[in-house]
Amino acid sequence: MKKTVHVVLHQHFDIIWRRNVAWYAQRRSELYRQALKLMLEKEHLTFTFSQALPFREFLGKNPEHRKVVKNFLAEGRLEIIGGMETICDLNMSSGVAILHNIEMGKEYFQKEFGYQIKAGAFEDAFGVCQQLPQILKLSGYSFYKAGRMPVSSDGNNLSGNFNWQGKDGTVIRCISSSGDNSSWGWGYSDNPDDTTPATYETRYRKIFNNLLKAAETDGENVLFTITGEEHDIFGDIDLILDDLNRNSSCRYVFSTFSGYYNSLPEVFWERTPLIERDTDLSRIFTGCYTSRIDSKKNSRLLEHRLAAAETGAATKKADEDFRDAWQKLFVMQFHDAICGCHTRENAEYLDSLHREALNAVDIPFAEVPWEPQLPDFSTAAANLSLPADIVKTFGDFTIEIKDSLLKGIKYGGTDYGPVCSICLREENGTLWTEEYSGKTCFYTDMGQVEAMMEGSDILVLRASSSAPAFLKMWPGFSHLTWNKQYIFHKHTGMVKIALEMDWLGNSTEISLRWESPAKINECVAETPFSSMRRESLRPSGNTMQGDVFPALNWVKTSHYAVINRGTPAHAVRDGKLETVVLRSPVKRWSPWFPVTPDYSAWDNGVRKFAFLWIPCGGCLNNGSLHRIGMEFNFDLPLKKCVSGFVSGLPRNLVVCGISGKGEKVEVLIFEADGIDCVWNENHFLPYEIKRVYICEFHEEEISGQALIAQTE
């Protein structure tokens, strides 16, 4: 039987990256027109797009193309994969934001065109979260078009087809091009800014040769993808296939990802490799996450504010539409946006989206469907006289100051030193790698103590420092100062740490090194809808992996837990946990990034960070940490939902999303601790994600609160 090569023409669109937003919108419009014109001229041609937001923007400004698009979708010649609003980052976006992103995008294609999307896809997205198979199944996809799959921790190269098992045991079938079975850039140079224009013949021959190699691939059906981003589509692509069909033993046909998937018999999947649930895939591309800090922090705050707003709306039987605010968030969570891989102009644009979305959901407090766990850190406190040497006891805390320097903090007799110290390295990697030189200039965080204030429940300690001596040792900086505020809570043992850093420099990584009474070799880090054990890992030959790992809101060690806000990159180095707050975006840009590595390209100036440090946090169960992490990132006064809304919720179940659906309220819940359990007549398997309708509102109201009746 003749081998069939399924040639899929696919265009990936950036919403924000290395050029300004208006440029991308204009370029996308040009490329949409090119693709549709080509399909009208060549009736056997097929084409694939992905995101809803840019597609909707194009048709909104060019309504004359709507009928053509509808016909192509109905005929199966035009395919949408993924179909989410934007291709979000998969390490930094919470599970509820990822699901909202998918559902809102798919809803658009269903309502506007009656088109159901079967193929899940996150083309070009950073991060491969462990629960993605379950997220895909929960979203109704039949299979997954894999992209950016790394070399896994067990050494398997995840190209081609495979079965992928999520942490809960869900398995989804995945397809992708094997080995070199793809042609990027429509025949242009790999450098999209190459000053030497590629001729027609050069482009033709490059695509032809790429396709010719596909004949060497095993199997009766072969997937080959031709794709581009900013490149003009090669208009005579059909002539290349005609040429190959005349001179090759293979049969080359224009197809879609669904067409290729449907060509594979059931028996094929029985012998396809299984990527098991404990395989670590999500370290990839965490290096992107340590530049443009505000682009990350604002996104994390906004998604939690939106979740809080929807919770309040659901319990009040309100009908507010948060769609516009969510869509602004999805632009902020576009992978090249939230990772910080963009120019200052784009950072300012993202900041404006953040402000507009917050104004749309202006709420004075956050409603959570559980008993709030965070204490009040805002209680008034009186100034204490502060001698140069002091040992201050406050609840289970002991704070030692000597020569006006913070020497150490103990909790329950355990010495944690200054809790966190500044650590700096020369950074040798690119935005896409975790490679670094290993050179360490350790700068101990024994800041000058400026003030101490005490209230009935809290103790506030302020310290600051600059590093003139350090600057002589390290060429990456010409300026570095910081101010830190510890707020100790007597009864809970929690400490809120506010850190303000002012820096000017490049070529350097800054991290906070969390002190502990003994060395640690591993920790547990939060991922979307779950958590994962992480261990110390040194960079190796695979520079896409390195030693840094992502974490959403929290990391837990045997000695403490750290809740972060917008700083997701962490590493276990030299027996300590580090939180990376900056990795310079300048030293080794990709060669085709068209920005000059000067001050305007750096993420410099005053940057503010907030952390919650919990000594003995290793004793906390994961469910509690998920809830505390969300509460900390609401950054609002907290209020419990209507009484009884989720009564009797076990500690291992986490409610991360609530939305009103007509008269009913839907709750998104996941199991956090790997425990089989039953709640409200719903059976939860370990690490399972479920949507549960838990109540409905009646028309009668008492004292302004809707009556709630439990339903099945």
Beta strands, then each sheet from edge to edge (+ up, - down):
strand 1: 4-11
strand 2: 47-49
strand 3: 78-80
strand 4: 119-121
strand 5: 143-145
strand 6: 162-165
strand 7: 171-175
strand 8: 182-184
strand 9: 221-228
strand 10: 251-255
strand 11: 274-275
strand 12: 366-368
strand 13: 382-383
strand 14: 390-394
strand 15: 397-402
strand 16: 405-411
strand 17: 414-415
strand 18: 420-426
strand 19: 440-443
strand 20: 448-454
strand 21: 458-466
strand 22: 477-489
strand 23: 495-505
strand 24: 508-514
strand 25: 522-527
strand 26: 530-535
strand 27: 549-550
strand 28: 554-556
strand 29: 560-564
strand 30: 569-573
strand 31: 576-583
strand 32: 605-615
strand 33: 638-640
strand 34: 653-661
strand 35: 664-671
strand 36: 677-679
strand 37: 682-684
strand 38: 689-702
strand 39: 705-710
sheet 1: 8+ 9+ 1+ 10+
sheet 2: 2+ 3+
sheet 3: 4+ 5+ 7+ 6- 11-
sheet 4: 12+ 33+
sheet 5: 13+ 20- 21+ 22- 23+ 32- 29+ 28- 25+ 26-
sheet 6: 14+ 15- 16+ 17-
sheet 7: 19+ 18- 24+ 31- 30+ 27-
sheet 8: 34+ 35- 38+ 39-
sheet 9: 36+ 37-
end
